[in-house]
């Protein structure tokens, strides 16, 4: 996935009220950018970090910038949680995800389950429908290990339970963890942060929900799915 417009470099002053961030641009101007991330952003919001912003196409938009990337010192990290569905959809359409190749159609944000929407629905006349939920992974507390979630997520637990129910109904279901950083070789569920999510993950996997975890390649031009990484408990 390529960014539609060139990104603008700056330095983080602070992130606040979850969806706002103050950034000092290289020319010294201080702007308020939209932070499209509802998580804790643990390890990603230190004042002084280099960041990259995307400019808005709409001049009437209240906030003219969106925070896209941060440099933690060990890796660029994609923090915009509005992008992973697009990134993963593009990778599936290009047959870059082993096990999800060859489907005739791909649709996004399709209603299913109990008042939910699945991120990606894959359909094919000769295959069982495949329901794919995508989660953005940015947390790394130990060198080389990516973790999810970075905060308690009852919504995430609900998604795992609904995927398990899809398997029970005879459909195929998958959880896709997209690691939006380049300094990790393993992935784990952060059990200490959200024990309920960990339990739901184990139960969903036992019931047949497939687990995919891929690392990204990231630069100021775009973010693309690169390679699978090992899942550990």
N, C-alpha and C positions, 0 to 999 in steps of 0.2 A: 504494500500500500504506500503510494507516494503522497506526500503532503501537496495539496493543490497550489499553495503559494510558498515562496521561500520563508523559512523560519527566521525569527529575530532573536538575537542572543541578548541575555541580560543576567542579572544576579538577583537571587531571591532575598527579599527583605523579610517577609513573613507570610505565612498562610494563616487565614483566620476565617471564622464563621463557615468552616468546611469548604465553601465554594468560592472563596475569594483569596487572592494573593497579590501582594504588592511586589513589584519588580522594578529594579533600576536598570534601564537599558544602557547600552554602551555609550550613548551620547549624553548620559547623565539624567535623562528624563525618567521620572518615576511614574509608572502606570499601574492600574489595578486590572488584573487579568482574571478571567474565569478559571476556576480550578475544577475540572470535570472529574472529580474523584470524591466519593462519599466515605471512603475508608479512613483509617487513622493516618495513613501515609508514614508509618513508622520508618525512620531512617532516611526519609526523602525530603524533609522540610526544614533542614538546618539553614539558618540565615547565612548568606554568603555563598551558597551553592550556585554554580552556573546553571542557567536554565535556558530553554528555547521556547518561544511563543509563536503561535500562528496568528496572523492578522485576520480580522473578519472581512468577509466579502461585502457585508451589508453595512453601509455607513450610518444607518439609523440604529444599529444594535447598541445597547447600553454599554456593554463592555467590548471594546474593540480588539481585545486579545484573548487567546486561550492558551493556558500553560500546557505544553505538550511533553517536553523532555526535561530531565534533570541529570546532572553529572554528579555522582556520589563520590567520585575519586577512583572507584574501581570499575564503573560501568556507566554508560548512558542508560537511563530507565524511562520507559514510556509510562506516563502517569494518567493519560486521558482514558478513562474507562468507557468512553463512548466509541472507541476505535476497535477494540478486540473482535467484535462480531464481523466487522468488515475485513480485518486482517485474516481471520480464520476462514471466512467464506472465500476469500480470494485464493488462499492456499488449497482449499478443497477443490475449487473449480480448476485449479492447475494440476490436480492430482499429486500434490506434495505431501499429503497426509496418508501414510500407509494404513489401510483398513477402511478408509472412507472414499476410495476411488470409485469411479465408474457410475455414479448415480446420474440419472437423466435430468433431474431438476433440483434446484436449491432455492428455498424460500426463507426469508427472515421474518422474525417476529410473528409467528403463527400461533393463534390461540389454541390452548390445550389444557388438560388437567382441570384443576379447581381454580378458575379465574386467573390463569397464568398465560404467559406467552413463551414459546420455546425460541431460543436464539436462532437456531438453524434447523430446518426440516428438510431432510433428503428423501426424495421419492424416486422409485423406479418400477417399471412394470414387472420386472423379474426379481425384485428384491423386496424385503420387508422395509417399511418406512423406518428411517433412523432419526431420532430426536436428539439433537446435540445442544447442550447447554455450555456456554463459554464463560470462563472466569479469568479475569485479569490478575496476574500474580506479580507483585512488585517487592514483596518483603524478603529480606535476607538478613537474618540475625547472626548466622554463622557462615564463615567464608565458604563459598561453593555450594551452599544449600538454599534453594528458594522455598518459601513457605506460603501457605494460604490457610485461613484468612489472616488479615492483619488487625481484625477487630471482630467482635461477636456478630454473627450474621444469621439471624433467624430466617431471613429470606433465602440465603444460600442453603440452609437446612431443608427448607420447604422444597427447593428445586431438586435436591437429591432424592427426597421422598417421592416426588412426582415422577422423576425418571424411573425409580424402582417400580412404581405402579404401571408405567408404560411397558416395562419388561414383562410384568405379570400378566398384562393384557395381550402379550404376544408380539409386541413391537420391539424394535431395537432402540436402545438408548445409550447415550455417551456423555460423559463429562469431560470437557476439554479445558485444561489449565494452560493458559498462554503466559509464559514467563517473559515479561517485557523488560528483560535485562540480559546481559551477556556474560556475567561472571559466575554463573551457577552450573554445576554439573549434575546436581541431584535435586529432587523435589520431595517435600514432605508436608503433611497436614499439621498445622500448628495446634496440636491438641491442648496445650496449656492456655492458649488464647480462647478457644471455643471448643470445650469438650463435647457439647451436643452436636456440633458439626462433624467432629471426628467420628462419633458413634454413627451418625447418619451416613457418613462416607463408607465406613466398614460394612454396614448393613446393605447399602446400595450395591456395593461391589460384589458382595456375597450373593445378591439376588440376580446378578448378571449385568448390571450397568457397567459399560466399558469405560476405562479411564485412559485418556490421552494427555500427555504433557509435552509441550514443545517449547523450545527456547527461540527467541527472536534475534534477528540481526537488525541493529538500530543505528541510524545516523540522521543527520539533519535533513536528509532527502526523504526518508521514509522508514517504515517498519515492516519487516517481512518475516514470515515463519521460516526458521532455519533448520532445526534438527530436534529429534526427540531427546528427552533427558530421562534418566532413571528415577523411578518413584520408590521411595523408601518410607517405612513406617517409623 
